[in-house]
Amino acid sequence: MKRQTAATSLRQAQTKSESIFDTHPEVRLDFSQVKAALATGYQKPFLLIDTAIIRNKARRFKAALPRVHPHYAAKANPDPHVLKTMIEEQVGFEIASIAELDMLMQLGVPATEIFYSNPMKARAYLEYAASKGVEWYVLDSVEELRKIVSIKPDAKLYLRIDTPNIGSDWPLAGKFGTHLGDVAEIIEEAVRLKADLAGVTFHVGSQCRNPQNWRVGIERAKQVFAEMRNAGLKPRLLNIGGGYPVRHTKPIPSIEVIAEVINEAIADLPADIRVIAEPGRYLVSDSACFVCRVVGTATRNGKRWMYWDAGIFGGLIEVSEGLRYEIHTERKGSSVPWSIAGPTCDSVDVLMQEEMLPNDLQENDFIFIPNTGAYTTSYATTFNGFPLPDVRVL
Ligand SMILES: *Cc1c(COP(=O)(O)O)cnc(C)c1O
């Protein structure tokens, strides 16, 4: 009997059911550790991180994608403990700013292992990164190509191309990525400038639940490699970006299912092409639980409102883009619809409408949100005078 690959059955399952999803169990922080952390006191919202889970996710990523070296997207969670864990697991890095570069270099990361993957870089930032020894820089326009080369003529460059973001919770297409129709012009200009345009990258969009987006991105990258070789360039990097999803309330394809698609697509790449990826969310999200507290409740016109001490500005901004977190409490009352808001006076600081939660929730009750290690504390601000959440590390 012919073995059916997960990728094939995924395509077939798309119309039938989602049974193929979650073929491998996802992990979360042990709740007893959250309780133990709370027992030491509560002053303000905090994120509790278990670095052992980060290690396991890094190992799982590498096991699923043996040819693909992960370079962590520092923006997902730049806590020094998180960064140190990545370093210990021999994970490289991807940055967008020189503050991120400084943080990593202070921890001893060699500049050569840091990829500058922000397609739009200030001249002063480029000069600084070049002076520190960063070698690899992304671009997605002729203008950025000229800018980088004017500062660092021997830079190793990779071209960010446009790729479908279908099925991603945070589609990025449009903001960045060279349109395929513009690739020839960029290659021509690189040849004219004698620039080392040596790679291709793409980003399928964050929390991408459609593995086929990576296949399309890799197919397009191969076409661009061929164009580069024809022009006399020497391509040697494929960077398949970030976007690997984590489990919240919606089903996701596991990294192993996504890896089947990617591994098949890269199988025929020449051995001298180095393949890297830029996972952010995937490596850190499952490692942490966010804890906040009910400041108060209010009933207005028959509608129940609940205000937390952390909202859109205090770490939970991803709900505004449609991410649905799991929310846990210790109340056992029957479920009723609640509107939930953060503590600030800004009208955008509303987290959820009609969220079904226990009817007996009240002032000072704790709220537990698992799998929140990514894009929470790194987004938080002190708007309206409310403190940043604490990061506590196990
Ligand atoms: C944000 C970002 C990533 C990480 O994305 P995730 O969805 O967290 O995996 C990777 N590469 C680039 C260029 C990014 O901007």
The ligand as an SDF file (V2000), in Angstrom:
LIG
                    3D

 15 15  0  0  0  0  0  0  0  0999 V2000
    8.2770   39.1180   12.4630 C   0  0  0  0  0  0  0  0  0  0  0  0
    9.1670   38.4540   11.4980 C   0  0  0  0  0  0  0  0  0  0  0  0
    9.4410   37.0910   11.6140 C   0  0  0  0  0  0  0  0  0  0  0  0
    8.7880   36.2030   12.6440 C   0  0  0  0  0  0  0  0  0  0  0  0
    7.4570   35.9540   12.3630 O   0  0  0  0  0  0  0  0  0  0  0  0
    6.6160   34.8880   13.2140 P   0  0  0  0  0  0  0  0  0  0  0  0
    5.2820   34.9690   12.6160 O   0  0  0  0  0  0  0  0  0  0  0  0
    6.6640   35.3280   14.6440 O   0  0  0  0  0  0  0  0  0  0  0  0
    7.2730   33.5670   13.0280 O   0  0  0  0  0  0  0  0  0  0  0  0
   10.3550   36.5490   10.7420 C   0  0  0  0  0  0  0  0  0  0  0  0
   10.9390   37.2870    9.7720 N   0  0  0  0  0  0  0  0  0  0  0  0
   10.6780   38.6020    9.6230 C   0  0  0  0  0  0  0  0  0  0  0  0
   11.3670   39.3560    8.5390 C   0  0  0  0  0  0  0  0  0  0  0  0
    9.7780   39.2210   10.4610 C   0  0  0  0  0  0  0  0  0  0  0  0
    9.5040   40.5160   10.2900 O   0  0  0  0  0  0  0  0  0  0  0  0
  1  2  1  0
  2  3  1  0
  2 14  2  0
  3  4  1  0
  3 10  2  0
  4  5  1  0
  5  6  1  0
  6  7  2  0
  6  8  1  0
  6  9  1  0
 10 11  1  0
 11 12  2  0
 12 13  1  0
 12 14  1  0
 14 15  1  0
M  END
$$$$
